[in-house]
Amino acid sequence: MSPAPDERARILAAMDRILNGTPERSNGALTVVALALEADVPRNALTQRHTDLKNAFYESVAARGGTPDVEIRLRKKISDLKQTIANKNQEIADLQDDVQGFLAENTRLTLECEELRDALAGGHANVIPLRPAQSTS
């Protein structure tokens, strides 16, 4: 598909609108995606055909001083998600420790239950006669 004849002009106009804070089609983010939306061109028009305009846009963004708002929000979100992951990993480790404790307690209670059943039955589960008792008559 060949580019539209006025593609460069639309990209330049979109750059001006975004950098002036008056976007018409996009959210005004200082990104190539927003620039492509604003100019109503495919993103690859900026990443393949008009790389000079893409670079000029990024240079203008850098010259404004500072990091784009989108990048700041994404970095904050990444930081929050990393903290959430760390919290969840700690919670999982704590729960795994609890499971081990519960298994040990279950085993102890099972053995105690068996001992109590044997005591109630009157038998001695640990003593097995080797030969039958002889009758004395």
C-alpha positions in Angstrom: 0.0 0.0 0.0 1.5 3.3 -1.0 1.5 6.2 1.4 -1.0 9.0 1.0 0.5 12.1 -0.7 -0.2 14.3 2.3 1.1 11.8 4.9 4.1 13.9 5.9 2.0 17.0 6.3 -0.6 15.2 8.4 2.2 13.9 10.7 3.7 17.3 11.1 0.3 18.8 11.9 -0.3 16.0 14.4 3.1 16.7 16.0 2.2 20.3 16.5 -1.2 19.5 18.0 0.2 16.9 20.4 3.1 19.1 21.5 0.8 22.1 22.0 -1.6 20.0 24.1 -4.5 20.2 21.6 -5.0 16.7 20.2 -8.1 16.0 18.1 -8.0 12.2 17.5 -5.7 10.7 20.2 -5.3 11.0 23.9 -2.4 13.4 23.5 0.2 11.0 24.9 3.8 11.7 23.8 4.2 8.4 22.0 4.5 7.3 18.4 1.2 5.4 18.8 -0.6 8.6 19.8 1.1 10.5 17.0 0.0 7.9 14.4 -3.5 8.1 15.7 -3.5 11.8 15.7 -2.1 11.9 12.1 -4.5 9.2 11.0 -1.7 7.1 9.6 -0.6 3.6 10.3 2.1 3.3 13.0 4.5 1.8 10.6 4.4 5.0 8.6 6.4 6.5 11.5 8.5 3.5 12.3 9.5 2.6 8.7 8.8 5.4 6.1 9.1 8.6 8.1 11.7 7.7 10.8 13.0 11.3 10.5 9.7 12.6 11.7 9.5 10.1 14.5 13.0 11.0 15.7 12.1 14.7 15.4 9.0 14.1 17.5 11.0 12.3 20.2 13.6 15.1 20.2 10.9 17.6 20.7 9.5 15.6 23.6 13.0 15.3 25.1 13.5 19.1 24.6 10.4 19.8 26.6 12.3 18.5 29.6 11.4 15.5 31.5 9.8 12.2 31.0 6.5 11.8 29.1 3.4 11.4 31.4 2.7 8.0 29.9 6.2 6.7 30.8 5.8 8.1 34.4 2.5 6.3 34.8 3.8 3.1 33.4 6.9 3.1 35.6 4.6 3.7 38.6 2.4 0.9 37.6 5.4 -1.4 37.1 6.6 -0.5 40.6 3.2 -1.2 42.1 2.9 -4.5 40.3 6.4 -5.6 41.5 5.4 -4.8 45.1 2.2 -6.7 44.6 4.1 -9.7 43.3 6.5 -9.6 46.2 3.6 -9.4 48.7 1.9 -12.4 47.0 5.1 -14.4 47.0 5.5 -13.8 50.7 1.9 -14.8 51.3 2.4 -18.0 49.3 5.5 -18.8 51.3 3.7 -18.2 54.6 0.8 -20.5 53.5 3.2 -23.2 52.4 4.8 -23.1 55.9 1.3 -23.3 57.4 0.5 -26.4 55.3 3.6 -28.1 56.6 2.6 -27.3 60.2 -0.9 -28.6 59.6 0.4 -31.8 58.1 2.6 -32.4 61.1 -0.2 -31.7 63.5 -2.5 -34.0 61.5 0.0 -36.8 61.7 0.4 -36.4 65.5 -3.3 -36.3 66.1 -3.8 -39.4 63.9 -1.2 -41.4 65.9 -2.8 -40.2 69.2 -6.2 -41.2 67.9 -4.9 -44.7 67.1 -3.3 -45.1 70.5 -6.6 -44.0 72.2 -8.6 -46.5 70.2 -6.2 -49.3 71.1 -6.5 -48.3 74.8 -10.3 -48.3 74.6 -10.3 -51.7 72.9 -8.2 -53.2 75.7 -5.7 -54.6 73.3 -2.1 -53.9 73.1 -1.4 -53.2 69.5 2.4 -53.4 70.1 2.3 -56.9 71.7 1.7 -59.8 69.4 1.8 -63.3 71.0 4.2 -65.6 69.2 2.4 -68.8 70.4 -0.9 -69.4 71.8 -1.3 -69.3 75.5 -1.2 -72.9 77.1 -4.0 -73.9 79.2 -3.2 -75.3 82.6 -5.6 -78.0 83.6 
